[in-house]
Each structure stands twice: as C-alpha cells, then as structure tokens.
Amino acid sequence: MNNEKVEYWLDLAEYDLKTAEVMLKGRRYLYVGFMCHQVIEKTLKACSWYFLGKEPEFTHSLSRLLRSSGIDKKIFSEHIELLDILEPMNIEAHYPIQKEKLLHSLTRKRCKELLKKTKEFYLWIKTMLL
C-alpha cells in the first residue's frame, strides 16, 4: 500500500464529487453523470494502490478498473448497478453521439439519485482505505 498515492486519488475523487454537486446546482446534468463516473474511476484507482500496491490500469472503464483494483470481491450488488449506470457516461460526455437521448434520461431527480449513490459508494470505500 502507498498511502500517498491512495490519498492522491481520493483527493481527486472528492474534488470531482464537489464538482458534480456544483453541476447539479447549475442544472448541467450531462456533467453530473460524467463527474460521478470520474469519482468512481478515481476511487477505484485508489483501491488499486491500497489493495495491490500498484499503479492502476490505464483505462476509464469502470468494469475493468473494478476487476483490476482488488475490491471486486468486497462490493455489493447495488454498487455493481451504479457502475453499470455510470459506465457509459464518460464516453457520452466526451463524445455525445446520443446527447439528446442521454440528456433526456438525466433528469434532475435521476442526477440527484446518481450523486447520492456515488457519494455513498465513495465514502464507503474511503472508510476502508483510510
């Protein structure tokens, strides 16, 4: 385990979590989803350092990071469901091929729920790592 690297990734994740909250207040729903993805991505990268003591895989795929982070056997089904929802939001925010469809699905209510679940997942993992 490398505490400095774990804290580095968790600090980035927390910054992104606060950014997601700002995006929600500003009604920038596409970016709420994107930032929630970023929070989970960076949290999983912290897990790689904590559980495996190594550099995380260079990917934005939450499912790949989960499998390679050392935490995949410790999480619950609701966490998997959240990752499945957030997985495409990184690509769609960068390359919004179906931007209108995605924006239609990212209502204020849904974004609030995604943000709540993302924050819970982040805090749950953070308590394990620190």
N, CA, C and O atoms as CSV, one atom per row, in Angstrom:
chain,resi,resn,atom,element,x,y,z
A,1,MET,N,N,0.845,-1.184,0.000
A,1,MET,CA,C,0.000,0.000,0.000
A,1,MET,C,C,0.890,1.248,0.000
A,1,MET,O,O,1.933,1.288,0.654
A,2,ASN,N,N,0.465,2.232,-0.727
A,2,ASN,CA,C,1.164,3.505,-0.801
A,2,ASN,C,C,0.181,4.599,-0.379
A,2,ASN,O,O,-0.632,5.057,-1.182
A,3,ASN,N,N,0.265,5.011,0.887
A,3,ASN,CA,C,-0.699,5.986,1.430
A,3,ASN,C,C,-0.761,7.271,0.624
A,3,ASN,O,O,-1.837,7.833,0.422
A,4,GLU,N,N,0.390,7.735,0.165
A,4,GLU,CA,C,0.429,8.981,-0.602
A,4,GLU,C,C,-0.377,8.850,-1.895
A,4,GLU,O,O,-1.115,9.765,-2.261
A,5,LYS,N,N,-0.242,7.732,-2.576
A,5,LYS,CA,C,-0.971,7.506,-3.833
A,5,LYS,C,C,-2.463,7.313,-3.568
A,5,LYS,O,O,-3.300,7.811,-4.321
A,6,VAL,N,N,-2.793,6.598,-2.507
A,6,VAL,CA,C,-4.202,6.397,-2.142
A,6,VAL,C,C,-4.849,7.751,-1.867
A,6,VAL,O,O,-5.925,8.046,-2.387
A,7,GLU,N,N,-4.203,8.560,-1.063
A,7,GLU,CA,C,-4.743,9.884,-0.735
A,7,GLU,C,C,-4.834,10.778,-1.966
A,7,GLU,O,O,-5.781,11.553,-2.103
A,8,TYR,N,N,-3.856,10.674,-2.861
A,8,TYR,CA,C,-3.875,11.456,-4.104
A,8,TYR,C,C,-5.151,11.181,-4.894
A,8,TYR,O,O,-5.854,12.107,-5.298
A,9,TRP,N,N,-5.444,9.881,-5.111
A,9,TRP,CA,C,-6.625,9.522,-5.905
A,9,TRP,C,C,-7.917,9.866,-5.172
A,9,TRP,O,O,-8.884,10.298,-5.798
A,10,LEU,N,N,-7.944,9.681,-3.864
A,10,LEU,CA,C,-9.150,10.029,-3.102
A,10,LEU,C,C,-9.390,11.539,-3.080
A,10,LEU,O,O,-10.536,11.987,-3.125
A,11,ASP,N,N,-8.322,12.318,-3.012
A,11,ASP,CA,C,-8.475,13.779,-3.079
A,11,ASP,C,C,-9.064,14.202,-4.419
A,11,ASP,O,O,-9.943,15.062,-4.474
A,12,LEU,N,N,-8.577,13.594,-5.500
A,12,LEU,CA,C,-9.131,13.896,-6.826
A,12,LEU,C,C,-10.603,13.500,-6.898
A,12,LEU,O,O,-11.426,14.233,-7.447
A,13,ALA,N,N,-10.923,12.343,-6.342
A,13,ALA,CA,C,-12.315,11.875,-6.352
A,13,ALA,C,C,-13.214,12.833,-5.574
A,13,ALA,O,O,-14.327,13.137,-6.005
A,14,GLU,N,N,-12.734,13.301,-4.442
A,14,GLU,CA,C,-13.534,14.225,-3.633
A,14,GLU,C,C,-13.735,15.562,-4.357
A,14,GLU,O,O,-14.814,16.149,-4.288
A,15,TYR,N,N,-12.717,16.031,-5.036
A,15,TYR,CA,C,-12.834,17.260,-5.829
A,15,TYR,C,C,-13.910,17.081,-6.902
A,15,TYR,O,O,-14.742,17.962,-7.116
A,16,ASP,N,N,-13.879,15.928,-7.568
A,16,ASP,CA,C,-14.874,15.644,-8.607
A,16,ASP,C,C,-16.275,15.509,-8.022
A,16,ASP,O,O,-17.255,15.887,-8.665
A,17,LEU,N,N,-16.376,14.979,-6.819
A,17,LEU,CA,C,-17.673,14.873,-6.153
A,17,LEU,C,C,-18.255,16.269,-5.901
A,17,LEU,O,O,-19.439,16.507,-6.137
A,18,LYS,N,N,-17.431,17.162,-5.433
A,18,LYS,CA,C,-17.884,18.542,-5.214
A,18,LYS,C,C,-18.249,19.214,-6.537
A,18,LYS,O,O,-19.195,19.999,-6.604
A,19,THR,N,N,-17.495,18.899,-7.582
A,19,THR,CA,C,-17.803,19.445,-8.905
A,19,THR,C,C,-19.152,18.931,-9.386
A,19,THR,O,O,-19.926,19.686,-9.975
A,20,ALA,N,N,-19.443,17.661,-9.145
A,20,ALA,CA,C,-20.743,17.091,-9.525
A,20,ALA,C,C,-21.875,17.822,-8.806
A,20,ALA,O,O,-22.928,18.074,-9.392
A,21,GLU,N,N,-21.658,18.158,-7.546
A,21,GLU,CA,C,-22.673,18.901,-6.789
A,21,GLU,C,C,-22.905,20.285,-7.403
A,21,GLU,O,O,-24.044,20.745,-7.486
A,22,VAL,N,N,-21.839,20.938,-7.826
A,22,VAL,CA,C,-21.954,22.249,-8.476
A,22,VAL,C,C,-22.695,22.116,-9.809
A,22,VAL,O,O,-23.533,22.950,-10.149
A,23,MET,N,N,-22.377,21.062,-10.553
A,23,MET,CA,C,-23.045,20.836,-11.838
A,23,MET,C,C,-24.542,20.584,-11.631
A,23,MET,O,O,-25.361,21.027,-12.437
A,24,LEU,N,N,-24.900,19.881,-10.565
A,24,LEU,CA,C,-26.311,19.644,-10.262
A,24,LEU,C,C,-27.014,20.969,-9.959
A,24,LEU,O,O,-28.103,21.231,-10.470
A,25,LYS,N,N,-26.397,21.783,-9.141
A,25,LYS,CA,C,-26.990,23.091,-8.815
A,25,LYS,C,C,-27.143,23.956,-10.060
A,25,LYS,O,O,-28.100,24.720,-10.181
A,26,GLY,N,N,-26.192,23.831,-10.982
A,26,GLY,CA,C,-26.232,24.613,-12.212
A,26,GLY,C,C,-27.050,23.974,-13.325
A,26,GLY,O,O,-27.111,24.498,-14.437
A,27,ARG,N,N,-27.682,22.832,-13.022
A,27,ARG,CA,C,-28.522,22.102,-13.978
A,27,ARG,C,C,-27.756,21.636,-15.217
A,27,ARG,O,O,-28.302,21.590,-16.319
A,28,ARG,N,N,-26.494,21.295,-15.018
A,28,ARG,CA,C,-25.643,20.768,-16.087
A,28,ARG,C,C,-25.608,19.246,-15.928
A,28,ARG,O,O,-24.599,18.666,-15.525
A,29,TYR,N,N,-26.725,18.628,-16.253
A,29,TYR,CA,C,-26.957,17.226,-15.916
A,29,TYR,C,C,-26.036,16.252,-16.639
A,29,TYR,O,O,-25.659,15.230,-16.066
A,30,LEU,N,N,-25.669,16.539,-17.870
A,30,LEU,CA,C,-24.737,15.668,-18.587
A,30,LEU,C,C,-23.431,15.553,-17.797
A,30,LEU,O,O,-22.830,14.481,-17.717
A,31,TYR,N,N,-23.011,16.664,-17.224
A,31,TYR,CA,C,-21.750,16.670,-16.494
A,31,TYR,C,C,-21.878,16.143,-15.071
A,31,TYR,O,O,-20.872,15.789,-14.457
A,32,VAL,N,N,-23.073,16.083,-14.544
A,32,VAL,CA,C,-23.273,15.396,-13.260
A,32,VAL,C,C,-22.928,13.921,-13.455
A,32,VAL,O,O,-22.179,13.341,-12.670
A,33,GLY,N,N,-23.479,13.323,-14.504
A,33,GLY,CA,C,-23.185,11.920,-14.798
A,33,GLY,C,C,-21.707,11.693,-15.052
A,33,GLY,O,O,-21.125,10.731,-14.552
A,34,PHE,N,N,-21.100,12.582,-15.833
A,34,PHE,CA,C,-19.675,12.466,-16.137
A,34,PHE,C,C,-18.832,12.555,-14.866
A,34,PHE,O,O,-17.918,11.756,-14.669
A,35,MET,N,N,-19.137,13.517,-14.014
A,35,MET,CA,C,-18.346,13.682,-12.795
A,35,MET,C,C,-18.559,12.525,-11.821
A,35,MET,O,O,-17.628,12.129,-11.119
A,36,CYS,N,N,-19.763,11.986,-11.773
A,36,CYS,CA,C,-19.991,10.797,-10.938
A,36,CYS,C,C,-19.128,9.643,-11.433
A,36,CYS,O,O,-18.556,8.902,-10.634
A,37,HIS,N,N,-19.035,9.494,-12.743
A,37,HIS,CA,C,-18.153,8.472,-13.324
A,37,HIS,C,C,-16.718,8.720,-12.871
A,37,HIS,O,O,-16.018,7.788,-12.474
A,38,GLN,N,N,-16.285,9.972,-12.931
A,38,GLN,CA,C,-14.919,10.311,-12.545
A,38,GLN,C,C,-14.653,10.005,-11.069
A,38,GLN,O,O,-13.571,9.534,-10.718
A,39,VAL,N,N,-15.622,10.268,-10.221
A,39,VAL,CA,C,-15.478,9.968,-8.788
A,39,VAL,C,C,-15.212,8.479,-8.593
A,39,VAL,O,O,-14.286,8.092,-7.880
A,40,ILE,N,N,-16.028,7.653,-9.229
A,40,ILE,CA,C,-15.877,6.204,-9.068
A,40,ILE,C,C,-14.574,5.728,-9.691
A,40,ILE,O,O,-13.874,4.898,-9.111
A,41,GLU,N,N,-14.245,6.246,-10.864
A,41,GLU,CA,C,-12.990,5.861,-11.523
A,41,GLU,C,C,-11.792,6.138,-10.611
A,41,GLU,O,O,-10.936,5.271,-10.432
A,42,LYS,N,N,-11.732,7.307,-10.050
A,42,LYS,CA,C,-10.587,7.681,-9.215
A,42,LYS,C,C,-10.589,6.941,-7.883
A,42,LYS,O,O,-9.528,6.648,-7.332
A,43,THR,N,N,-11.764,6.642,-7.371
A,43,THR,CA,C,-11.861,5.856,-6.141
A,43,THR,C,C,-11.342,4.439,-6.381
A,43,THR,O,O,-10.639,3.884,-5.537
A,44,LEU,N,N,-11.685,3.859,-7.520
A,44,LEU,CA,C,-11.190,2.519,-7.853
A,44,LEU,C,C,-9.678,2.531,-8.080
A,44,LEU,O,O,-8.998,1.550,-7.779
A,45,LYS,N,N,-9.162,3.614,-8.600
A,45,LYS,CA,C,-7.709,3.724,-8.779
A,45,LYS,C,C,-7.010,3.812,-7.422
A,45,LYS,O,O,-5.903,3.298,-7.263
A,46,ALA,N,N,-7.642,4.454,-6.454
A,46,ALA,CA,C,-7.098,4.462,-5.088
A,46,ALA,C,C,-7.074,3.040,-4.525
A,46,ALA,O,O,-6.137,2.658,-3.825
A,47,CYS,N,N,-8.110,2.266,-4.836
A,47,CYS,CA,C,-8.179,0.869,-4.375
A,47,CYS,C,C,-7.028,0.044,-4.927
A,47,CYS,O,O,-6.489,-0.819,-4.234
A,48,SER,N,N,-6.655,0.305,-6.154
A,48,SER,CA,C,-5.540,-0.426,-6.756
A,48,SER,C,C,-4.261,-0.218,-5.951
A,48,SER,O,O,-3.516,-1.167,-5.706
A,49,TRP,N,N,-4.012,1.003,-5.547
A,49,TRP,CA,C,-2.840,1.282,-4.718
A,49,TRP,C,C,-2.973,0.657,-3.329
A,49,TRP,O,O,-2.006,0.114,-2.795
A,50,TYR,N,N,-4.154,0.734,-2.754
A,50,TYR,CA,C,-4.352,0.237,-1.390
A,50,TYR,C,C,-4.279,-1.291,-1.314
A,50,TYR,O,O,-3.536,-1.846,-0.505
A,51,PHE,N,N,-5.047,-1.951,-2.154
A,51,PHE,CA,C,-5.146,-3.407,-2.061
A,51,PHE,C,C,-4.016,-4.142,-2.770
A,51,PHE,O,O,-3.621,-5.227,-2.345
A,52,LEU,N,N,-3.495,-3.565,-3.842
A,52,LEU,CA,C,-2.495,-4.267,-4.642
A,52,LEU,C,C,-1.123,-3.608,-4.610
A,52,LEU,O,O,-0.128,-4.218,-5.002
A,53,GLY,N,N,-1.069,-2.357,-4.141
A,53,GLY,CA,C,0.203,-1.652,-4.080
A,53,GLY,C,C,0.812,-1.360,-5.432
A,53,GLY,O,O,2.033,-1.308,-5.579
A,54,LYS,N,N,-0.053,-1.168,-6.427
A,54,LYS,CA,C,0.486,-0.927,-7.769
A,54,LYS,C,C,-0.322,0.123,-8.522
A,54,LYS,O,O,-1.460,0.443,-8.179
A,55,GLU,N,N,0.316,0.640,-9.557
A,55,GLU,CA,C,-0.302,1.629,-10.442
A,55,GLU,C,C,-1.594,1.059,-11.015
A,55,GLU,O,O,-1.624,-0.087,-11.464
A,56,PRO,N,N,-2.660,1.855,-11.001
A,56,PRO,CA,C,-3.920,1.364,-11.575
A,56,PRO,C,C,-3.814,1.211,-13.087
A,56,PRO,O,O,-2.984,1.840,-13.743
A,57,GLU,N,N,-4.663,0.375,-13.604
A,57,GLU,CA,C,-4.731,0.173,-15.044
A,57,GLU,C,C,-5.076,1.503,-15.718
A,57,GLU,O,O,-5.871,2.283,-15.195
A,58,PHE,N,N,-4.475,1.753,-16.877
A,58,PHE,CA,C,-4.720,2.994,-17.616
A,58,PHE,C,C,-5.966,2.813,-18.472
A,58,PHE,O,O,-5.890,2.439,-19.642
A,59,THR,N,N,-7.113,3.086,-17.859
A,59,THR,CA,C,-8.395,2.931,-18.541
A,59,THR,C,C,-9.435,3.799,-17.839
A,59,THR,O,O,-9.268,4.189,-16.683
A,60,HIS,N,N,-10.506,4.088,-18.564
A,60,HIS,CA,C,-11.646,4.783,-17.964
A,60,HIS,C,C,-12.806,3.818,-17.724
A,60,HIS,O,O,-13.860,4.215,-17.227
A,61,SER,N,N,-12.605,2.558,-18.079
A,61,SER,CA,C,-13.645,1.546,-17.930
A,61,SER,C,C,-13.807,1.170,-16.456
A,61,SER,O,O,-12.894,0.626,-15.835
A,62,LEU,N,N,-14.973,1.466,-15.919
A,62,LEU,CA,C,-15.219,1.150,-14.507
A,62,LEU,C,C,-15.201,-0.352,-14.260
A,62,LEU,O,O,-14.708,-0.803,-13.227
A,63,SER,N,N,-15.732,-1.125,-15.193
A,63,SER,CA,C,-15.754,-2.580,-15.006
A,63,SER,C,C,-14.334,-3.151,-15.014
A,63,SER,O,O,-14.026,-4.044,-14.224
A,64,ARG,N,N,-13.474,-2.652,-15.887
A,64,ARG,CA,C,-12.078,-3.121,-15.902
A,64,ARG,C,C,-11.347,-2.687,-14.641
A,64,ARG,O,O,-10.596,-3.465,-14.053
A,65,LEU,N,N,-11.565,-1.448,-14.228
A,65,LEU,CA,C,-10.919,-0.970,-13.001
A,65,LEU,C,C,-11.391,-1.753,-11.783
A,65,LEU,O,O,-10.605,-2.053,-10.884
A,66,LEU,N,N,-12.666,-2.078,-11.759
A,66,LEU,CA,C,-13.196,-2.861,-10.645
A,66,LEU,C,C,-12.484,-4.211,-10.566
A,66,LEU,O,O,-12.032,-4.625,-9.498
A,67,ARG,N,N,-12.392,-4.888,-11.710
A,67,ARG,CA,C,-11.749,-6.209,-11.730
A,67,ARG,C,C,-10.263,-6.142,-11.379
A,67,ARG,O,O,-9.724,-7.076,-10.786
A,68,SER,N,N,-9.604,-5.051,-11.739
A,68,SER,CA,C,-8.155,-4.972,-11.530
A,68,SER,C,C,-7.760,-4.210,-10.267
A,68,SER,O,O,-6.573,-3.991,-10.027
A,69,SER,N,N,-8.739,-3.805,-9.457
A,69,SER,CA,C,-8.441,-2.949,-8.299
A,69,SER,C,C,-8.259,-3.698,-6.985
A,69,SER,O,O,-7.736,-3.147,-6.016
A,70,GLY,N,N,-8.687,-4.941,-6.955
A,70,GLY,CA,C,-8.593,-5.697,-5.720
A,70,GLY,C,C,-9.807,-5.563,-4.818
A,70,GLY,O,O,-9.822,-6.125,-3.723
A,71,ILE,N,N,-10.819,-4.835,-5.249
A,71,ILE,CA,C,-12.012,-4.640,-4.409
A,71,ILE,C,C,-13.236,-5.352,-4.972
A,71,ILE,O,O,-14.297,-5.331,-4.348
A,72,ASP,N,N,-13.113,-5.970,-6.115
A,72,ASP,CA,C,-14.275,-6.562,-6.789
A,72,ASP,C,C,-15.013,-7.597,-5.953
A,72,ASP,O,O,-16.217,-7.774,-6.135
A,73,LYS,N,N,-14.343,-8.276,-5.058
A,73,LYS,CA,C,-14.999,-9.301,-4.222
A,73,LYS,C,C,-15.641,-8.707,-2.960
A,73,LYS,O,O,-16.340,-9.407,-2.227
A,74,LYS,N,N,-15.402,-7.433,-2.716
A,74,LYS,CA,C,-15.888,-6.801,-1.492
A,74,LYS,C,C,-17.148,-5.954,-1.692
A,74,LYS,O,O,-17.779,-5.553,-0.714
A,75,ILE,N,N,-17.516,-5.682,-2.928
A,75,ILE,CA,C,-18.631,-4.760,-3.150
A,75,ILE,C,C,-19.958,-5.498,-3.265
A,75,ILE,O,O,-19.997,-6.716,-3.440
A,76,PHE,N,N,-21.037,-4.742,-3.164
A,76,PHE,CA,C,-22.391,-5.285,-3.167
A,76,PHE,C,C,-23.065,-5.080,-4.516
A,76,PHE,O,O,-22.573,-4.330,-5.359
A,77,SER,N,N,-24.188,-5.749,-4.713
A,77,SER,CA,C,-24.900,-5.677,-5.995
A,77,SER,C,C,-25.327,-4.256,-6.335
A,77,SER,O,O,-25.330,-3.882,-7.508
A,78,GLU,N,N,-25.690,-3.454,-5.331
A,78,GLU,CA,C,-26.090,-2.071,-5.647
A,78,GLU,C,C,-24.917,-1.247,-6.177
A,78,GLU,O,O,-25.114,-0.297,-6.934
A,79,HIS,N,N,-23.695,-1.614,-5.776
A,79,HIS,CA,C,-22.519,-0.932,-6.312
A,79,HIS,C,C,-22.315,-1.303,-7.778
A,79,HIS,O,O,-21.986,-0.451,-8.604
A,80,ILE,N,N,-22.513,-2.574,-8.089
A,80,ILE,CA,C,-22.396,-3.033,-9.481
A,80,ILE,C,C,-23.432,-2.317,-10.341
A,80,ILE,O,O,-23.126,-1.886,-11.452
A,81,GLU,N,N,-24.637,-2.192,-9.839
A,81,GLU,CA,C,-25.700,-1.497,-10.583
A,81,GLU,C,C,-25.307,-0.049,-10.853
A,81,GLU,O,O,-25.521,0.455,-11.956
A,82,LEU,N,N,-24.737,0.621,-9.864
A,82,LEU,CA,C,-24.300,2.006,-10.048
A,82,LEU,C,C,-23.209,2.088,-11.114
A,82,LEU,O,O,-23.259,2.955,-11.987
A,83,LEU,N,N,-22.232,1.199,-11.049
A,83,LEU,CA,C,-21.162,1.198,-12.043
A,83,LEU,C,C,-21.705,0.946,-13.441
A,83,LEU,O,O,-21.245,1.555,-14.406
A,84,ASP,N,N,-22.675,0.059,-13.554
A,84,ASP,CA,C,-23.294,-0.219,-14.859
A,84,ASP,C,C,-23.993,1.017,-15.422
A,84,ASP,O,O,-23.961,1.256,-16.629
A,85,ILE,N,N,-24.618,1.797,-14.553
A,85,ILE,CA,C,-25.291,3.027,-14.998
A,85,ILE,C,C,-24.262,4.079,-15.412
A,85,ILE,O,O,-24.432,4.756,-16.425
A,86,LEU,N,N,-23.199,4.212,-14.626
A,86,LEU,CA,C,-22.210,5.259,-14.880
A,86,LEU,C,C,-21.230,4.921,-15.995
A,86,LEU,O,O,-20.653,5.821,-16.606
A,87,GLU,N,N,-21.038,3.642,-16.264
A,87,GLU,CA,C,-20.025,3.206,-17.249
A,87,GLU,C,C,-20.060,3.999,-18.552
A,87,GLU,O,O,-19.015,4.494,-18.974
A,88,PRO,N,N,-21.199,4.144,-19.203
A,88,PRO,CA,C,-21.184,4.849,-20.499
A,88,PRO,C,C,-21.099,6.373,-20.384
A,88,PRO,O,O,-20.917,7.046,-21.398
A,89,MET,N,N,-21.222,6.918,-19.214
A,89,MET,CA,C,-21.309,8.380,-19.090
A,89,MET,C,C,-19.996,9.094,-19.340
A,89,MET,O,O,-20.000,10.279,-19.674
A,90,ASN,N,N,-18.888,8.418,-19.192
A,90,ASN,CA,C,-17.600,9.022,-19.515
A,90,ASN,C,C,-17.498,9.269,-21.015
A,90,ASN,O,O,-17.134,10.364,-21.443
A,91,ILE,N,N,-17.814,8.266,-21.803
A,91,ILE,CA,C,-17.721,8.389,-23.265
A,91,ILE,C,C,-18.792,9.329,-23.787
A,91,ILE,O,O,-18.516,10.172,-24.640
A,92,GLU,N,N,-19.994,9.193,-23.290
A,92,GLU,CA,C,-21.091,10.020,-23.796
A,92,GLU,C,C,-20.883,11.501,-23.484
A,92,GLU,O,O,-21.307,12.357,-24.259
A,93,ALA,N,N,-20.247,11.808,-22.377
A,93,ALA,CA,C,-19.990,13.218,-22.060
A,93,ALA,C,C,-18.910,13.787,-22.971
A,93,ALA,O,O,-18.965,14.953,-23.363
A,94,HIS,N,N,-17.929,12.954,-23.304
A,94,HIS,CA,C,-16.860,13.396,-24.200
A,94,HIS,C,C,-17.301,13.416,-25.661
A,94,HIS,O,O,-16.998,14.348,-26.406
A,95,TYR,N,N,-18.014,12.383,-26.048
A,95,TYR,CA,C,-18.435,12.220,-27.444
A,95,TYR,C,C,-19.936,11.981,-27.476
A,95,TYR,O,O,-20.382,10.862,-27.729
A,96,PRO,N,N,-20.706,13.006,-27.226
A,96,PRO,CA,C,-22.156,12.817,-27.065
A,96,PRO,C,C,-22.879,12.519,-28.378
A,96,PRO,O,O,-23.580,13.368,-28.929
A,97,ILE,N,N,-22.689,11.288,-28.865
A,97,ILE,CA,C,-23.337,10.849,-30.096
A,97,ILE,C,C,-24.848,10.880,-29.914
A,97,ILE,O,O,-25.583,11.317,-30.799
A,98,GLN,N,N,-25.290,10.422,-28.785
A,98,GLN,CA,C,-26.716,10.416,-28.483
A,98,GLN,C,C,-27.002,11.406,-27.358
A,98,GLN,O,O,-27.696,11.086,-26.393
A,99,LYS,N,N,-26.463,12.595,-27.497
A,99,LYS,CA,C,-26.553,13.605,-26.444
A,99,LYS,C,C,-27.991,13.878,-26.014
A,99,LYS,O,O,-28.282,13.942,-24.819
A,100,GLU,N,N,-28.876,14.037,-26.969
A,100,GLU,CA,C,-30.271,14.350,-26.626
A,100,GLU,C,C,-30.916,13.225,-25.825
A,100,GLU,O,O,-31.643,13.470,-24.862
A,101,LYS,N,N,-30.639,11.984,-26.236
A,101,LYS,CA,C,-31.198,10.830,-25.517
A,101,LYS,C,C,-30.650,10.784,-24.087
A,101,LYS,O,O,-31.393,10.562,-23.131
A,102,LEU,N,N,-29.363,10.994,-23.964
A,102,LEU,CA,C,-28.743,10.969,-22.643
A,102,LEU,C,C,-29.258,12.119,-21.777
A,102,LEU,O,O,-29.584,11.925,-20.606
A,103,LEU,N,N,-29.327,13.306,-22.355
A,103,LEU,CA,C,-29.837,14.453,-21.599
A,103,LEU,C,C,-31.277,14.234,-21.149
A,103,LEU,O,O,-31.665,14.642,-20.055
A,104,HIS,N,N,-32.060,13.589,-22.000
A,104,HIS,CA,C,-33.454,13.299,-21.645
A,104,HIS,C,C,-33.527,12.346,-20.448
A,104,HIS,O,O,-34.413,12.469,-19.603
A,105,SER,N,N,-32.596,11.402,-20.386
A,105,SER,CA,C,-32.614,10.429,-19.284
A,105,SER,C,C,-32.024,11.008,-17.995
A,105,SER,O,O,-32.322,10.519,-16.905
A,106,LEU,N,N,-31.196,12.037,-18.113
A,106,LEU,CA,C,-30.566,12.621,-16.930
A,106,LEU,C,C,-31.394,13.792,-16.400
A,106,LEU,O,O,-31.034,14.960,-16.549
A,107,THR,N,N,-32.481,13.443,-15.796
A,107,THR,CA,C,-33.336,14.457,-15.170
A,107,THR,C,C,-32.704,14.909,-13.855
A,107,THR,O,O,-31.764,14.286,-13.362
A,108,ARG,N,N,-33.218,15.972,-13.309
A,108,ARG,CA,C,-32.725,16.456,-12.014
A,108,ARG,C,C,-32.875,15.369,-10.946
A,108,ARG,O,O,-31.964,15.130,-10.154
A,109,LYS,N,N,-34.029,14.724,-10.939
A,109,LYS,CA,C,-34.293,13.667,-9.957
A,109,LYS,C,C,-33.284,12.523,-10.107
A,109,LYS,O,O,-32.726,12.045,-9.120
A,110,ARG,N,N,-33.059,12.095,-11.344
A,110,ARG,CA,C,-32.124,10.986,-11.569
A,110,ARG,C,C,-30.701,11.395,-11.193
A,110,ARG,O,O,-29.968,10.610,-10.592
A,111,CYS,N,N,-30.312,12.612,-11.540
A,111,CYS,CA,C,-28.968,13.082,-11.205
A,111,CYS,C,C,-28.767,13.177,-9.699
A,111,CYS,O,O,-27.693,12.846,-9.194
A,112,LYS,N,N,-29.788,13.626,-8.978
A,112,LYS,CA,C,-29.695,13.682,-7.516
A,112,LYS,C,C,-29.476,12.284,-6.947
A,112,LYS,O,O,-28.680,12.093,-6.028
A,113,GLU,N,N,-30.191,11.315,-7.503
A,113,GLU,CA,C,-30.052,9.931,-7.046
A,113,GLU,C,C,-28.668,9.372,-7.391
A,113,GLU,O,O,-28.039,8.718,-6.559
A,114,LEU,N,N,-28.195,9.625,-8.608
A,114,LEU,CA,C,-26.858,9.167,-9.003
A,114,LEU,C,C,-25.789,9.785,-8.110
A,114,LEU,O,O,-24.855,9.106,-7.684
A,115,LEU,N,N,-25.931,11.055,-7.838
A,115,LEU,CA,C,-24.966,11.747,-6.989
A,115,LEU,C,C,-24.995,11.187,-5.566
A,115,LEU,O,O,-23.946,10.994,-4.951
A,116,LYS,N,N,-26.175,10.932,-5.054
A,116,LYS,CA,C,-26.315,10.352,-3.708
A,116,LYS,C,C,-25.638,8.982,-3.641
A,116,LYS,O,O,-24.884,8.707,-2.708
A,117,LYS,N,N,-25.904,8.133,-4.620
A,117,LYS,CA,C,-25.317,6.785,-4.631
A,117,LYS,C,C,-23.810,6.834,-4.848
A,117,LYS,O,O,-23.066,6.051,-4.258
A,118,THR,N,N,-23.366,7.751,-5.691
A,118,THR,CA,C,-21.934,7.907,-5.933
A,118,THR,C,C,-21.229,8.330,-4.650
A,118,THR,O,O,-20.177,7.793,-4.302
A,119,LYS,N,N,-21.811,9.286,-3.958
A,119,LYS,CA,C,-21.225,9.769,-2.702
A,119,LYS,C,C,-21.183,8.657,-1.662
A,119,LYS,O,O,-20.184,8.508,-0.959
A,120,GLU,N,N,-22.246,7.880,-1.558
A,120,GLU,CA,C,-22.280,6.761,-0.606
A,120,GLU,C,C,-21.198,5.735,-0.923
A,120,GLU,O,O,-20.512,5.253,-0.022
A,121,PHE,N,N,-21.047,5.403,-2.199
A,121,PHE,CA,C,-20.033,4.430,-2.619
A,121,PHE,C,C,-18.629,4.962,-2.316
A,121,PHE,O,O,-17.782,4.249,-1.778
A,122,TYR,N,N,-18.404,6.213,-2.670
A,122,TYR,CA,C,-17.108,6.849,-2.404
A,122,TYR,C,C,-16.786,6.827,-0.905
A,122,TYR,O,O,-15.684,6.439,-0.517
A,123,LEU,N,N,-17.729,7.235,-0.073
A,123,LEU,CA,C,-17.493,7.286,1.371
A,123,LEU,C,C,-17.307,5.895,1.964
A,123,LEU,O,O,-16.504,5.712,2.878
A,124,TRP,N,N,-18.041,4.918,1.451
A,124,TRP,CA,C,-17.912,3.548,1.929
A,124,TRP,C,C,-16.499,3.025,1.654
A,124,TRP,O,O,-15.871,2.420,2.523
A,125,ILE,N,N,-16.014,3.263,0.445
A,125,ILE,CA,C,-14.661,2.810,0.110
A,125,ILE,C,C,-13.619,3.609,0.893
A,125,ILE,O,O,-12.643,3.048,1.393
A,126,LYS,N,N,-13.829,4.903,0.994
A,126,LYS,CA,C,-12.867,5.754,1.705
A,126,LYS,C,C,-12.672,5.283,3.143
A,126,LYS,O,O,-11.550,5.301,3.649
A,127,THR,N,N,-13.744,4.862,3.806
A,127,THR,CA,C,-13.607,4.380,5.190
A,127,THR,C,C,-12.757,3.114,5.260
A,127,THR,O,O,-12.099,2.862,6.270
A,128,MET,N,N,-12.769,2.323,4.201
A,128,MET,CA,C,-11.917,1.129,4.170
A,128,MET,C,C,-10.452,1.486,3.961
A,128,MET,O,O,-9.558,0.832,4.499
A,129,LEU,N,N,-10.218,2.528,3.177
A,129,LEU,CA,C,-8.855,2.840,2.751
A,129,LEU,C,C,-8.090,3.744,3.711
A,129,LEU,O,O,-6.859,3.720,3.740
A,130,LEU,N,N,-8.809,4.537,4.493
A,130,LEU,CA,C,-8.102,5.472,5.393
A,130,LEU,C,C,-8.299,5.103,6.851
A,130,LEU,O,O,-7.775,5.781,7.735
